Structures are given as structure tokens and as C-alpha cells.
């Protein structure tokens, strides 16, 4: 009886348990990236030979992308997950911990889908000889185009609409609440969809400085957190968009100048 009481007492601290779980997931993800994600980076910044991928190599690249998305996106999603846990506790209809894990699972599933697309893009760029072994663009035209497109997307209505829900957990949960544990999974999937819609072009920036460039990964992750968590951060999105457009224009102009000089 005392054992049961102790378990019930522990489970009442559901938000703390969920917070520690989320922190553990993020710590594991960053640890995996810092350890190299199973990829040999000894030949970094050298051009890659366009060779066919083996199934194991494709799986490794998928794991790298998915873990990287977990490391970058879960910290800024934590307030949403914890608020969801608190509401589940007050309603006392389902186990708050299990429901929160399912919410997070749905969130991560949508980023797994994004990771599959990212791997396909990476493969196509590699086959075209446009990536170094650091998985960074070797083409100024490609880098400039990505920067310019990312900047334009930052200023688009789609970006603003998706960011609105990412910035307002109460609004999202009140509008899209679904009961039951499967409802939690579907809500996590929907929230992840908004986050992908908000941030997918920011992730494409990794092809500019290097997919496994930890400084660049951390910088993008910190920006995403600021954009989603700071009050009134719309100005930050607009400033980033303008900055990316300028950077893209500069890089493209440099690429065109080099190309023109080489043809003379």
C-alpha cells in the first residue's frame, strides 16, 4: 500500500517528470551531434565524389537529420508540452505523462518526415557535386539562392501564420484541443506541422555553412528559440528576413562577378 502511495505521489509531479524527459531527449540529441553523429568528418571541406548511397548510409543520414531537428526544435517546443501537461493534469481524464509523451511523439514524427525530405535534397545536391564532405554548399550561386529564398520566406504570410501558433501555446491548445491519448498524438502532429511550416527554410540554411557545422546548428537553434519565445518577436523575423535577403544578394553578386571574370 505504501509503495502504491509513493508511486501516486511521484506521478503527481508530472510536469517535473515531463520536463526531465524532454531535457534528457535534448541532451542525448546534442551529445549524438557533438560525437559526430556517426559520420567521419576527417575530410571536412573537401569536395564529395558523387557515389551511390548504401542503405546503411542513407539510414545514417536520416538519423543525423532527425536527431539534429530534435536538438534544435524540442527546446523551443518545451513550453507548449509543459502547458499541455498542466492542462491534462487539471482535467484528470488521461494520464498526463503518457499523453505528453504522445504529444511530443507526434511533434517528432512530423520532423521525421521533414528529415526524409532533407536527406533526399542532400542526396540530390551531392550527386550534382554541390556539397563538400562537411555537407556545405560548394557553389556560391546555390548558397546565395538559399539565403535569398530563406529571407523572402521569413517575410511571407505563411511564415507569419505558422509562427503565430508556435508563439501562442494557449491559442493553439484552445483551438486544436482533442481528448484522449490519440488526440494528444494528433495535436503533437499538428503542432509539429506548424513548426515545420515556420522553420523549414531556416533549416535549409544548414546547406550554406555545413549540415554538421555545430556552431551554425547552435546559432540557428538559438535564433528559433528567440523567435518563438521572446514577446513581440515579429520584428526579429522581419530583421532576419531582410538580413538574409541582403546576404543572399551579396553572395549571388559575388558569384556572378566571379563567373563573369572567369569567362573573360
Secondary structure, 3 states (H helix, E strand, C coil): CHHHHHHHHHHCCHHHHHHHHHHHHHHHHHHHHHCCCCCCCCCCCCECCCCCCCHHHHHHHHHHHHHHHHHHHHHHHHHHHHHHHHHHHHHCCCCHHHHHHHHHHHHHHHHHHHHHHHHHHHHHHHHCCCEECCCCECCHHHHHHHHHHHHHHHCCHHHHHHHHHHHCHHHHHHHHCCCHHHHHHHHHHHHHHHHHHHHHHHHHCHHHHCCCCHHHHHHHHHHHHHHHHCCCCHHHHHHHHHHHHHHHHHHHHHHHHHHHHHHC
